[in-house]
């Protein structure tokens, strides 16, 4: 057993941009819900992607089957995390991505924030830092509150919350802070789960009120048809899915890119101030159907990131590899371009940081990425919860392109407001 990697001290972050990121959380929560209701937009936006991306295609197939069945979700629960980087040149906060499934580290992230406050309480004078500069982190308690409220809305006191996990789960201790009751893999759901005629989902003889996915976001999570059967079974049920298949699709990179197009946000949101706040944090996002931007990416690959429809870290393409990948896709006929989007590359400022991994502390130049958690719960037309729910700071050596902690690229951190 090894500890989770962490930074020894919090990273400095401007208070004004922290407030901006926190204010965006409820707006993004509402946007996810609104977009998820527009099945035509989801299916049409991802139509070309499905032709070259089998995984996205299978998710869309489940979504289409739910439409055929006229399946409605009266109770909708979203536990999201929107990730940002601070661009050193413009001093602007840009959104990197919006996670709508398995937003990880609400548990361990809180512990690191508490660790840093305790360290500054003891050694703050020597360091010239005040522990009050580390904001409180409520992500684990607020996520647990959202799950509990959803369970309560299901209105069956004997029902349970089911956590869907990976067969070899390496992030279990983060998950245990939220729920330790019933944990099953997709394959176990397929073999043990039961869908009753009235839509009730049961497993091990117990009714499931809420299905909380901490797996199911990667093609690797579906090694056989068994896992796909389990996902379809749960989607058909009356259990509250976190996320539902429509919420899951809203979190794809292609939908992120479509929402950044002119006049698209107006399709889903009415408040002009909210729309302006969202647009302010959007980085440049482009479809590879745009020949002009494709040419620019070939000429200056260091200015772009090539992103597939994947979650979990380790999937993006950077630097000279952008040019090589684009050239290869074009040589293969160009159809594969639909599996990716292009994003403006953000260059945050680096700072010397003490990183602790496997019991060893090293000092290195590092950059950070801020994640803001949000929880959204709606029962029919009544919004029961729409809040910003804490944060996650991840720090990595500046020479690393990818940023996932579980994927081995980054360490857990917290912030010091300046």
VOPAGU-2260 file (C-alpha; in pm, 1 decimal, decimal comma):
REM VOPAGU-2260
SITE   aa  ch    i         X         Y         Z
SITE  UNK   A    0       0,0       0,0       0,0
SITE  UNK   A    1     130,9     347,1     -91,7
SITE  UNK   A    2       0,9     693,1     -11,2
SITE  UNK   A    3    -165,8     917,8    -267,5
SITE  UNK   A    4      87,7    1158,4    -421,0
SITE  UNK   A    5      60,9    1514,1    -288,1
SITE  UNK   A    6     229,7    1854,0    -282,8
SITE  UNK   A    7     392,7    1951,9      44,4
SITE  UNK   A    8     256,3    2309,1      37,0
SITE  UNK   A    9     -40,0    2475,7    -138,1
SITE  UNK   A   10       0,4    2659,9    -467,3
SITE  UNK   A   11     -66,0    3035,2    -489,7
SITE  UNK   A   12    -378,5    3133,6    -681,8
SITE  UNK   A   13    -542,6    3475,6    -743,2
SITE  UNK   A   14    -848,5    3527,9    -524,6
SITE  UNK   A   15   -1043,6    3702,0    -804,0
SITE  UNK   A   16   -1002,5    3406,5   -1041,4
SITE  UNK   A   17   -1091,9    3163,6    -763,7
SITE  UNK   A   18   -1420,1    3350,3    -717,9
SITE  UNK   A   19   -1478,3    3347,3   -1092,6
SITE  UNK   A   20   -1435,2    2969,3   -1108,4
SITE  UNK   A   21   -1668,1    2915,2    -811,6
SITE  UNK   A   22   -1937,5    3137,5    -964,3
SITE  UNK   A   23   -1930,1    2932,6   -1284,6
SITE  UNK   A   24   -2016,8    2600,8   -1116,9
SITE  UNK   A   25   -2396,8    2648,2   -1082,6
SITE  UNK   A   26   -2413,7    2786,0   -1437,8
SITE  UNK   A   27   -2233,8    2482,9   -1579,9
SITE  UNK   A   28   -2457,8    2255,4   -1370,3
SITE  UNK   A   29   -2766,4    2409,0   -1527,1
SITE  UNK   A   30   -2611,0    2399,1   -1873,6
SITE  UNK   A   31   -2541,8    2025,1   -1845,4
SITE  UNK   A   32   -2903,3    1962,2   -1749,4
SITE  UNK   A   33   -3042,8    2177,7   -2030,2
SITE  UNK   A   34   -2818,7    2024,7   -2297,4
SITE  UNK   A   35   -2897,8    1671,3   -2178,2
SITE  UNK   A   36   -3265,5    1732,9   -2255,7
SITE  UNK   A   37   -3191,8    1820,0   -2619,2
SITE  UNK   A   38   -3154,8    1472,8   -2769,1
SITE  UNK   A   39   -3148,8    1609,7   -3124,0
SITE  UNK   A   40   -2850,0    1830,9   -3042,1
SITE  UNK   A   41   -2660,3    1542,9   -2878,8
SITE  UNK   A   42   -2724,7    1294,5   -3157,9
SITE  UNK   A   43   -2651,8    1539,3   -3440,0
SITE  UNK   A   44   -2339,4    1685,9   -3277,7
SITE  UNK   A   45   -2188,6    1341,0   -3223,0
SITE  UNK   A   46   -2310,0    1184,3   -3549,0
SITE  UNK   A   47   -1976,9    1201,3   -3734,6
SITE  UNK   A   48   -1783,5    1105,2   -3422,0
SITE  UNK   A   49   -1979,7     782,7   -3382,8
SITE  UNK   A   50   -1876,6     673,0   -3733,1
SITE  UNK   A   51   -1509,7     653,7   -3630,9
SITE  UNK   A   52   -1529,8     611,1   -3251,9
SITE  UNK   A   53   -1689,1     281,6   -3149,7
SITE  UNK   A   54   -1706,2     370,9   -2780,7
SITE  UNK   A   55   -1894,2     696,2   -2837,1
SITE  UNK   A   56   -2113,7     510,6   -3085,1
SITE  UNK   A   57   -2215,3     253,6   -2823,7
SITE  UNK   A   58   -2304,8     529,3   -2576,7
SITE  UNK   A   59   -2514,1     698,3   -2845,9
SITE  UNK   A   60   -2687,0     366,6   -2919,1
SITE  UNK   A   61   -2798,2     342,1   -2555,2
SITE  UNK   A   62   -2913,9     703,3   -2567,2
SITE  UNK   A   63   -3113,2     634,2   -2885,3
SITE  UNK   A   64   -3274,3     325,5   -2731,1
SITE  UNK   A   65   -3384,5     530,5   -2431,0
SITE  UNK   A   66   -3548,3     774,6   -2672,5
SITE  UNK   A   67   -3727,2     488,0   -2848,9
SITE  UNK   A   68   -3854,1     363,3   -2513,0
SITE  UNK   A   69   -3963,7     718,8   -2428,3
SITE  UNK   A   70   -3761,9     683,3   -2107,6
SITE  UNK   A   71   -3776,3     991,0   -1888,2
SITE  UNK   A   72   -3563,6    1078,8   -1585,9
SITE  UNK   A   73   -3787,4    1255,6   -1335,1
SITE  UNK   A   74   -3502,1    1279,7   -1084,4
SITE  UNK   A   75   -3171,2    1395,3   -1229,9
SITE  UNK   A   76   -2843,5    1399,0   -1038,5
SITE  UNK   A   77   -2513,2    1540,3   -1159,0
SITE  UNK   A   78   -2183,0    1544,3    -970,0
SITE  UNK   A   79   -1951,2    1740,9   -1196,1
SITE  UNK   A   80   -1604,5    1891,5   -1200,7
SITE  UNK   A   81   -1497,4    2173,3   -1430,0
SITE  UNK   A   82   -1119,3    2197,3   -1475,4
SITE  UNK   A   83    -932,6    2522,8   -1541,9
SITE  UNK   A   84    -583,8    2653,8   -1606,3
SITE  UNK   A   85    -452,5    3007,0   -1559,8
SITE  UNK   A   86    -282,9    3125,3   -1878,9
SITE  UNK   A   87      44,6    3303,7   -1799,1
SITE  UNK   A   88      35,7    3535,4   -2102,5
SITE  UNK   A   89    -320,7    3667,9   -2072,2
SITE  UNK   A   90    -374,0    3608,6   -1695,7
SITE  UNK   A   91    -710,1    3459,9   -1791,6
SITE  UNK   A   92    -877,2    3150,7   -1651,9
SITE  UNK   A   93    -959,8    2898,6   -1924,9
SITE  UNK   A   94   -1172,4    2587,0   -1896,3
SITE  UNK   A   95    -985,9    2270,9   -1991,9
SITE  UNK   A   96   -1277,7    2029,3   -1971,8
SITE  UNK   A   97   -1604,7    1953,7   -1795,5
SITE  UNK   A   98   -1629,5    1612,5   -1627,9
SITE  UNK   A   99   -1982,7    1474,0   -1596,3
SITE  UNK   A  100   -1894,5    1115,9   -1499,3
SITE  UNK   A  101   -1674,9     987,2   -1216,3
SITE  UNK   A  102   -1545,5    1328,2   -1104,8
SITE  UNK   A  103   -1271,3    1190,1    -882,6
SITE  UNK   A  104   -1088,1    1296,4    -565,5
SITE  UNK   A  105   -1356,6    1478,7    -364,6
SITE  UNK   A  106   -1243,8    1266,8     -68,5
SITE  UNK   A  107    -865,0    1280,6     -89,1
SITE  UNK   A  108    -870,2    1639,1    -215,4
SITE  UNK   A  109   -1034,9    1749,7     109,7
SITE  UNK   A  110    -768,2    1569,2     311,7
SITE  UNK   A  111    -486,2    1749,5     130,2
SITE  UNK   A  112    -653,6    2086,6     193,2
SITE  UNK   A  113    -675,5    1998,0     562,5
SITE  UNK   A  114    -313,8    1877,7     563,6
SITE  UNK   A  115    -195,8    2209,8     421,4
SITE  UNK   A  116    -397,0    2412,2     672,5
SITE  UNK   A  117    -248,6    2209,1     958,0
SITE  UNK   A  118     105,5    2251,6     824,7
SITE  UNK   A  119      58,2    2627,6     795,1
SITE  UNK   A  120     -87,0    2643,4    1145,7
SITE  UNK   A  121     238,6    2492,1    1270,9
SITE  UNK   A  122     496,8    2640,5    1035,4
SITE  UNK   A  123     317,2    2935,9     876,6
SITE  UNK   A  124     523,5    3203,0    1054,9
SITE  UNK   A  125     852,0    3056,8     929,6
SITE  UNK   A  126     709,4    3032,7     577,7
SITE  UNK   A  127     536,9    3371,0     581,0
SITE  UNK   A  128     200,8    3205,8     511,2
SITE  UNK   A  129    -134,1    3217,6     693,6
SITE  UNK   A  130    -344,6    2900,1     715,2
SITE  UNK   A  131    -654,8    3112,1     650,6
SITE  UNK   A  132    -528,5    3154,9     294,1
SITE  UNK   A  133    -622,2    2791,3     221,3
SITE  UNK   A  134    -998,5    2792,7     152,4
SITE  UNK   A  135   -1217,4    2532,2     316,9
SITE  UNK   A  136   -1290,2    2232,4      98,0
SITE  UNK   A  137   -1636,6    2078,7     134,7
SITE  UNK   A  138   -1640,2    1857,2    -174,8
SITE  UNK   A  139   -1677,8    1521,0      -1,5
SITE  UNK   A  140   -1952,8    1632,3     238,1
SITE  UNK   A  141   -2144,7    1816,7     -34,4
SITE  UNK   A  142   -2123,0    1524,4    -278,6
SITE  UNK   A  143   -2241,6    1292,0      -0,7
SITE  UNK   A  144   -2524,3    1536,0      71,3
SITE  UNK   A  145   -2629,4    1531,3    -295,3
SITE  UNK   A  146   -2629,2    1150,0    -305,6
SITE  UNK   A  147   -2832,1    1139,5      17,2
SITE  UNK   A  148   -3085,3    1391,5    -112,7
SITE  UNK   A  149   -3125,2    1192,4    -433,8
SITE  UNK   A  150   -3174,8     872,5    -231,7
SITE  UNK   A  151   -3437,2    1051,6     -23,1
SITE  UNK   A  152   -3621,0    1168,0    -337,0
SITE  UNK   A  153   -3644,7     807,3    -456,2
SITE  UNK   A  154   -3865,2     758,0    -149,9
SITE  UNK   A  155   -3784,8     400,1     -53,0
SITE  UNK   A  156   -3625,6     373,1     290,1
SITE  UNK   A  157   -3505,2      17,6     222,9
SITE  UNK   A  158   -3325,5     110,5    -100,9
SITE  UNK   A  159   -2950,1     153,7    -145,4
SITE  UNK   A  160   -2688,4     360,1    -326,5
SITE  UNK   A  161   -2483,3     145,4    -565,4
SITE  UNK   A  162   -2128,4     253,1    -654,0
SITE  UNK   A  163   -2012,4     112,7    -989,1
SITE  UNK   A  164   -1637,0      50,3    -973,0
SITE  UNK   A  165   -1352,8     -94,6   -1178,3
SITE  UNK   A  166   -1253,5    -463,5   -1131,8
SITE  UNK   A  167    -911,7    -356,8   -1001,8
SITE  UNK   A  168    -996,4     -29,9    -831,9
SITE  UNK   A  169    -689,2     177,1    -741,2
SITE  UNK   A  170    -881,7     480,4    -618,6
SITE  UNK   A  171   -1100,3     307,7    -360,7
SITE  UNK   A  172    -995,0     520,1     -64,3
SITE  UNK   A  173   -1116,6     836,9    -232,0
SITE  UNK   A  174   -1448,9     662,1    -296,2
SITE  UNK   A  175   -1482,4     527,5      58,8
SITE  UNK   A  176   -1517,5     882,6     190,1
SITE  UNK   A  177   -1846,2     903,1      -1,4
SITE  UNK   A  178   -1993,6     554,6      18,5
SITE  UNK   A  179   -1882,2     212,8     140,4
SITE  UNK   A  180   -2210,3      22,6     128,2
SITE  UNK   A  181   -2262,7    -158,4    -203,7
SITE  UNK   A  182   -1984,9    -159,2    -463,9
SITE  UNK   A  183   -2011,6    -361,9    -783,7
SITE  UNK   A  184   -1830,9    -383,4   -1115,2
SITE  UNK   A  185   -2024,1    -362,3   -1440,4
SITE  UNK   A  186   -1972,9    -736,4   -1491,1
SITE  UNK   A  187   -2115,6    -805,5   -1144,9
SITE  UNK   A  188   -2414,9    -584,9   -1222,6
SITE  UNK   A  189   -2473,1    -791,3   -1537,1
SITE  UNK   A  190   -2465,6   -1121,7   -1347,8
SITE  UNK   A  191   -2642,4   -1011,6   -1029,2
SITE  UNK   A  192   -2867,5    -723,9   -1135,6
SITE  UNK   A  193   -3237,9    -759,5   -1205,9
SITE  UNK   A  194   -3482,0    -525,1   -1378,1
SITE  UNK   A  195   -3841,5    -568,2   -1260,0
SITE  UNK   A  196   -4139,4    -503,0   -1491,4
SITE  UNK   A  197   -4213,0    -172,5   -1316,1
SITE  UNK   A  198   -3857,2     -48,6   -1382,8
SITE  UNK   A  199   -3719,4    -118,5   -1035,5
SITE  UNK   A  200   -3351,3    -213,8   -1040,1
SITE  UNK   A  201   -3248,8    -470,8    -779,7
SITE  UNK   A  202   -2915,3    -625,7    -693,8
SITE  UNK   A  203   -2854,1    -882,5    -422,0
SITE  UNK   A  204   -3224,3    -870,0    -343,3
SITE  UNK   A  205   -3214,4    -496,1    -263,9
SITE  UNK   A  206   -3370,1    -208,4    -455,5
SITE  UNK   A  207   -3121,4      42,6    -595,0
SITE  UNK   A  208   -3225,4     406,3    -558,4
SITE  UNK   A  209   -2907,7     570,0    -692,2
SITE  UNK   A  210   -2637,9     437,4    -925,6
SITE  UNK   A  211   -2315,5     633,8    -877,7
SITE  UNK   A  212   -2063,9     565,8   -1155,7
SITE  UNK   A  213   -1695,3     567,0   -1064,9
SITE  UNK   A  214   -1631,6     354,8   -1371,7
SITE  UNK   A  215   -1781,4     329,1   -1719,5
SITE  UNK   A  216   -1613,4     634,6   -1873,9
SITE  UNK   A  217   -1345,6     451,7   -2074,8
SITE  UNK   A  218   -1353,2     181,5   -2345,4
SITE  UNK   A  219   -1132,9     -24,0   -2112,0
SITE  UNK   A  220   -1427,2     -41,4   -1871,1
SITE  UNK   A  221   -1623,5    -243,5   -2130,1
SITE  UNK   A  222   -1400,5    -541,1   -2223,1
SITE  UNK   A  223   -1701,2    -756,6   -2320,0
SITE  UNK   A  224   -2072,1    -739,1   -2396,5
SITE  UNK   A  225   -2140,3    -813,8   -2029,8
SITE  UNK   A  226   -2044,3    -459,8   -1928,6
SITE  UNK   A  227   -2255,0    -304,8   -2203,5
SITE  UNK   A  228   -2555,2    -514,1   -2096,3
SITE  UNK   A  229   -2510,3    -385,3   -1741,5
SITE  UNK   A  230   -2499,3     -22,8   -1855,1
SITE  UNK   A  231   -2812,9     -70,1   -2065,9
SITE  UNK   A  232   -2991,8    -250,6   -1782,2
SITE  UNK   A  233   -2928,7      32,2   -1537,2
SITE  UNK   A  234   -3019,2     297,8   -1791,5
SITE  UNK   A  235   -3360,4     136,2   -1846,9
SITE  UNK   A  236   -3434,6     130,1   -1475,8
SITE  UNK   A  237   -3607,9     382,6   -1252,5
SITE  UNK   A  238   -3292,0     417,0   -1041,2
SITE  UNK   A  239   -3137,0     763,5   -1038,6
SITE  UNK   A  240   -2823,3     750,3   -1250,9
SITE  UNK   A  241   -2523,6     967,7   -1169,7
SITE  UNK   A  242   -2475,6    1031,4   -1450,7
SITE  UNK   A  243   -2754,4     931,8   -1685,7
SITE  UNK   A  244   -2646,9     845,8   -2039,3
SITE  UNK   A  245   -2746,4    1194,7   -2157,1
SITE  UNK   A  246   -2540,8    1367,1   -1884,4
SITE  UNK   A  247   -2248,9    1140,2   -1978,4
SITE  UNK   A  248   -2268,2    1248,3   -2343,4
SITE  UNK   A  249   -2277,5    1617,1   -2250,4
SITE  UNK   A  250   -1929,7    1570,6   -2102,4
SITE  UNK   A  251   -1771,4    1459,5   -2430,7
SITE  UNK   A  252   -1505,8    1681,8   -2586,1
SITE  UNK   A  253   -1711,8    1721,6   -2902,5
SITE  UNK   A  254   -2005,8    1867,9   -2710,4
SITE  UNK   A  255   -1765,4    2102,3   -2529,3
SITE  UNK   A  256   -1644,8    2222,4   -2868,8
SITE  UNK   A  257   -1998,2    2260,4   -3007,2
SITE  UNK   A  258   -2106,4    2468,1   -2707,3
SITE  UNK   A  259   -1820,3    2709,9   -2772,6
SITE  UNK   A  260   -1956,4    2798,0   -3117,3
SITE  UNK   A  261   -2126,1    3137,3   -3162,8
SITE  UNK   A  262   -2493,7    3150,0   -3058,3
SITE  UNK   A  263   -2505,8    2790,7   -2930,0
SITE  UNK   A  264   -2521,0    2874,2   -2558,4
SITE  UNK   A  265   -2826,6    3088,7   -2632,0
SITE  UNK   A  266   -3005,0    2770,3   -2736,4
SITE  UNK   A  267   -2987,9    2646,9   -2376,4
SITE  UNK   A  268   -2954,9    2945,7   -2143,7
SITE  UNK   A  269   -3161,4    3263,7   -2113,7
SITE  UNK   A  270   -2951,8    3474,6   -1878,4
SITE  UNK   A  271   -2717,3    3690,6   -2087,2
SITE  UNK   A  272   -2483,2    3754,3   -1794,4
SITE  UNK   A  273   -2444,8    3380,0   -1736,3
SITE  UNK   A  274   -2373,9    3324,1   -2105,1
SITE  UNK   A  275   -2106,2    3593,5   -2101,4
SITE  UNK   A  276   -1943,5    3441,2   -1791,7
SITE  UNK   A  277   -1921,6    3102,6   -1963,3
SITE  UNK   A  278   -1784,4    3245,4   -2286,7
SITE  UNK   A  279   -1517,1    3433,9   -2095,4
SITE  UNK   A  280   -1365,1    3105,2   -1974,6
SITE  UNK   A  281   -1384,4    2918,6   -2307,3
SITE  UNK   A  282   -1050,8    2850,5   -2472,1
SITE  UNK   A  283   -1028,6    2820,6   -2849,8
SITE  UNK   A  284   -1207,3    2500,8   -2956,8
SITE  UNK   A  285   -1240,3    2377,9   -3313,7
SITE  UNK   A  286   -1375,1    2090,0   -3516,7
SITE  UNK   A  287   -1124,0    1926,5   -3751,2
SITE  UNK   A  288   -1373,5    1982,6   -4031,2
SITE  UNK   A  289   -1237,2    2339,3   -4030,8
SITE  UNK   A  290    -964,5    2324,8   -4298,0
SITE  UNK   A  291    -823,5    2664,9   -4201,0
SITE  UNK   A  292    -761,7    2569,6   -3837,2
SITE  UNK   A  293    -631,7    2231,0   -3950,6
SITE  UNK   A  294    -368,9    2407,7   -4158,9
SITE  UNK   A  295    -272,6    2630,8   -3864,3
SITE  UNK   A  296    -232,8    2326,5   -3640,3
SITE  UNK   A  297      -3,7    2163,4   -3895,2
SITE  UNK   A  298     206,4    2481,0   -3913,6
SITE  UNK   A  299     219,4    2548,6   -3536,4
SITE  UNK   A  300     142,1    2222,9   -3353,3
SITE  UNK   A  301     289,0    2356,7   -3027,9
SITE  UNK   A  302      -5,7    2599,3   -3002,2
SITE  UNK   A  303    -272,0    2327,2   -2996,3
SITE  UNK   A  304    -385,7    2015,3   -2812,8
SITE  UNK   A  305    -550,0    1731,1   -3004,1
SITE  UNK   A  306    -820,5    1571,1   -2789,6
SITE  UNK   A  307   -1011,5    1244,2   -2844,0
SITE  UNK   A  308   -1346,5    1164,7   -2677,8
SITE  UNK   A  309   -1179,5    1006,8   -2374,5
SITE  UNK   A  310   -1157,5    1058,6   -1998,7
SITE  UNK   A  311    -906,8     951,4   -1735,9
SITE  UNK   A  312    -579,4    1113,6   -1846,1
SITE  UNK   A  313    -308,1    1007,7   -2088,3
SITE  UNK   A  314    -514,7    1047,0   -2406,4
SITE  UNK   A  315    -431,9    1391,2   -2547,3
SITE  UNK   A  316    -177,5    1468,5   -2820,0
SITE  UNK   A  317      75,4    1752,7   -2786,1
SITE  UNK   A  318     359,5    1924,9   -2969,9
SITE  UNK   A  319     509,9    1765,9   -3278,3
SITE  UNK   A  320     284,7    1463,7   -3223,7
SITE  UNK   A  321     -11,5    1686,4   -3318,6
SITE  UNK   A  322     131,4    1738,7   -3668,0
SITE  UNK   A  323     221,9    1371,8   -3708,7
SITE  UNK   A  324    -120,1    1250,3   -3592,5
SITE  UNK   A  325    -307,2    1493,2   -3817,6
SITE  UNK   A  326     -91,4    1398,5   -4117,1
SITE  UNK   A  327    -154,1    1029,3   -4052,9
SITE  UNK   A  328    -530,1    1080,3   -4021,8
SITE  UNK   A  329    -536,8    1276,7   -4347,5
SITE  UNK   A  330    -334,7    1008,3   -4526,7
SITE  UNK   A  331    -589,6     751,2   -4408,8
SITE  UNK   A  332    -867,3     944,5   -4581,8
SITE  UNK   A  333    -959,7    1197,3   -4314,1
SITE  UNK   A  334   -1256,6    1012,9   -4160,1
SITE  UNK   A  335   -1063,8     961,1   -3837,4
SITE  UNK   A  336   -1043,6    1337,7   -3783,5
SITE  UNK   A  337   -1401,6    1326,5   -3652,0
SITE  UNK   A  338   -1280,2    1135,7   -3344,5
SITE  UNK   A  339   -1089,7    1444,6   -3223,1
SITE  UNK   A  340   -1126,0    1813,7   -3152,1
SITE  UNK   A  341    -856,1    2080,3   -3147,3
SITE  UNK   A  342    -809,0    2304,3   -2846,3
SITE  UNK   A  343    -596,9    2611,4   -2790,4
SITE  UNK   A  344    -303,9    2510,9   -2572,2
SITE  UNK   A  345    -289,4    2691,7   -2238,2
SITE  UNK   A  346      50,7    2776,6   -2092,8
SITE  UNK   A  347      29,8    2829,5   -1714,7
SITE  UNK   A  348     317,7    2980,6   -1519,0
SITE  UNK   A  349     546,4    2731,9   -1344,4
SITE  UNK   A  350     679,4    2751,2    -988,8
SITE  UNK   A  351     915,8    2546,1    -775,2
SITE  UNK   A  352     711,4    2294,1    -576,8
SITE  UNK   A  353     782,9    2008,6    -336,1
SITE  UNK   A  354     615,7    1692,9    -469,4
SITE  UNK   A  355     576,7    1383,3    -249,2
SITE  UNK   A  356     532,7    1047,3    -421,0
SITE  UNK   A  357     605,0     696,8    -287,3
SITE  UNK   A  358     743,5     844,5      34,4
SITE  UNK   A  359    1001,1    1058,6    -145,8
SITE  UNK   A  360     995,2    1438,1    -163,9
SITE  UNK   A  361    1144,8    1609,8    -468,7
SITE  UNK   A  362    1165,8    1976,4    -564,1
SITE  UNK   A  363    1074,6    2055,5    -921,3
SITE  UNK   A  364     927,1    2317,4   -1150,1
SITE  UNK   A  365     552,6    2253,2   -1164,7
SITE  UNK   A  366     223,5    2381,3   -1304,9
SITE  UNK   A  367    -127,4    2338,5   -1165,5
SITE  UNK   A  368    -485,9    2277,1   -1275,4
SITE  UNK   A  369    -786,8    2382,4   -1068,9
SITE  UNK   A  370   -1102,5    2171,4   -1061,7
SITE  UNK   A  371   -1428,1    2310,1    -921,9
SITE  UNK   A  372   -1689,7    2056,0    -814,4
SITE  UNK   A  373   -2059,0    2113,7    -866,8
SITE  UNK   A  374   -2371,3    1923,1    -762,0
SITE  UNK   A  375   -2708,9    1943,8    -932,9
SITE  UNK   A  376   -3028,5    1765,9    -829,1
SITE  UNK   A  377   -3367,3    1817,8    -989,6
SITE  UNK   A  378   -3693,9    1636,4    -920,5
SITE  UNK   A  379   -3931,5    1701,9   -1209,3
SITE  UNK   A  380   -3947,0    2083,6   -1230,4
SITE  UNK   A  381   -3805,0    2150,3    -884,0
SITE  UNK   A  382   -3430,9    2215,2    -849,7
SITE  UNK   A  383   -3330,9    2078,2    -509,0
SITE  UNK   A  384   -2959,8    2151,1    -530,6
SITE  UNK   A  385   -2740,4    2355,9    -762,3
SITE  UNK   A  386   -2417,7    2445,4    -586,3
SITE  UNK   A  387   -2044,7    2480,5    -609,1
SITE  UNK   A  388   -1911,8    2201,4    -387,9
SITE  UNK   A  389   -1543,5    2243,0    -313,0
SITE  UNK   A  390   -1237,5    2208,7    -529,3
SITE  UNK   A  391    -948,0    1995,0    -646,3
SITE  UNK   A  392    -602,2    2128,1    -724,2
SITE  UNK   A  393    -366,4    1902,5    -917,9
SITE  UNK   A  394      -1,0    1985,4    -970,9
SITE  UNK   A  395     244,7    1822,5   -1210,6
SITE  UNK   A  396     601,4    1880,0   -1321,7
SITE  UNK   A  397     603,8    2141,3   -1596,2
SITE  UNK   A  398     767,2    1897,8   -1840,8
SITE  UNK   A  399     457,9    1670,1   -1828,4
SITE  UNK   A  400     173,6    1727,0   -2073,2
SITE  UNK   A  401     -93,4    1511,0   -1907,6
SITE  UNK   A  402    -245,6    1588,8   -1568,7
SITE  UNK   A  403    -429,0    1290,5   -1417,1
SITE  UNK   A  404    -340,6    1188,0   -1060,6
SITE  UNK   A  405    -482,4     835,8   -1094,9
SITE  UNK   A  406    -306,5     805,7   -1431,6
SITE  UNK   A  407      26,0     881,0   -1259,8
SITE  UNK   A  408     100,3    1225,9   -1402,8
SITE  UNK   A  409      12,5    1464,7   -1117,9
SITE  UNK   A  410     -11,1    1502,9    -740,0
SITE  UNK   A  411    -293,5    1626,5    -518,6
SITE  UNK   A  412    -261,1    1984,9    -402,4
SITE  UNK   A  413    -463,9    2272,6    -256,8
SITE  UNK   A  414    -464,6    2647,6    -313,8
SITE  UNK   A  415    -337,7    2950,6    -126,7
SITE  UNK   A  416    -540,3    3259,2    -216,2
SITE  UNK   A  417    -343,4    3574,7    -292,6
